[in-house]
Amino acid sequence: MIEVANPRTGAVDYRFDAVDEAGLSKLAARLRAAQGQWAARTIEDRCEALLGWADSIDRHKDAIAAALETDTGRRRIARLEVEGAIASIRGWAAGAPHLLPQPQWAEGRMNPAIRHQAQDVPYALTGVISPWNFPLTLSLIDTIPALIAGSAVIVKPSEVTPRFAEPLGAAIAEAGLSDLLAFAPGDGATGAALVDQVDVVCFTGSVPTGKKVAVRAAGRLIPAFLELGGKDPLIILESADMDRAVTAALRGSVLSTGQACQSIERIYVARAIYPDFLDRLVTAAEAVRFNWPDINSGELGPMIFARQADIIAGQLEDAVARGAKVLTGGKIDRHGGGYWIAPTVLTDVTHDMAIIRDETFGPILPVMAFDSVEEAVRLANDTVYGLSAAVIAGTIEEAEGVGRQLDAGAVTLNDAALTALFHEAEKQSFKQSGLGPSRMGAAGLLRFYRRKALIAQTGAPAPLSAFSEG
Ligand code: NAD
């Protein structure tokens, strides 16, 4: 029995039994048995079935949003996750049928009598392992295109935020998809066992766990698509509009209490505008309120995972001990049994501090001044991560010039963390932030197919004598 704490109260208010190896193996067999017929349907047909699922999620949206609210301690974002899931299914259903090339025979270049045609064959069973920060969004982001491709899917949601899976399961059953999509609740042991059952695994989570999943997948020679952590930099050039810079920096860093992989975690500002930027950032940060005691107020929820508060406190302590100055925030607040962290602006930080090197996953804004664009680019790229980054300048062209030099899979120009709000652009995760094709755009669907070649001899087969040595 796994116990789950409520992030707003700290009290254990949910318990569940983890699916074990035997349970997973039974589940996998049931889904595999149904997958053949699913894959044999046309892509338009599968999209139609998924549109039915979007409608059933819509009918169950209050129950799903309520469970997500308890999982995460936030109301508005919980609702946005549900609306986003419905929109994502409808968007994929509208676009996916146009993404696959129409199969046709092509004549060989050397021998036109030999023709070939491609068949795109989906992986039979996809495993999805998701984290706690956006429990619904990150459980479905790979699931939707995998199902459309013709795969069956087992999702292992985070043990920290498992409540939403029950009401979502009712919507899956109502749409008649229970034999193709199943949730297998559990902790890391269930996640590891899932890797042993599937033909491809999509993992979203931390770098250390991602590496374990990659090793286990490698042992079975199955692909692992990994979407891992980040330490996203924001560069603010001297020409930047100050209001834009402050608005984007604050929202990009503290939205979802900073519990987002694409959060801005380091800010580099041109020295000429550094004092003014800091003043304005501190004023803006101090106006941010918790959604406590009323969940219908404020902008920041609690830390979803209590242990994350310890990590953040440790990084802050280390930074201050090494000379960092806290201009606002800087401490963990306890309200109602939960852990809350106000937006925290830090200066006098250096690249040997954990708060600049390691993922923080909280509403923390360490700010450094730079003297040249070269220095800003060097500092921004001085990281093992390469998830995303942002540049703000007076013009898009100037921001683009710097963005092209950043070693990250997505760069937002003249805003921050746009990958949270815009899912159409293909992007890969660079360096330790991940592995595999883009989960966004056309590649998000195409990565669930293997390409098979049908090669037809329309002439006479070559006799062995054609290869005779004599
Ligand atoms: P985590 O790595 O601790 O856990 C993620 C999932 O892996 C959970 O479901 C967990 O039960 C499971 N798991 C644990 N051990 C496992 C094992 N040995 N084998 C298989 N599965 C196992 O991550 P988290 O703390 O839940 O999430 C936060 C992390 O996720 C952050 O690092 C964040 O940056 C990252 N993240 C990345 C993206 C992205 O798109 N790149 C998006 C959101 C979050």
Residues whose N, C-alpha, C, O or C-beta is under 5 A from the ligand:
A	BS01	NAD	I129 S130 P131 W132 K156 P157 S158 E159 G186 D187 G188 G191 A192 T204 G205 S206 V207 T209 K212 V213 E227 L228 G229 G230 C261 S433
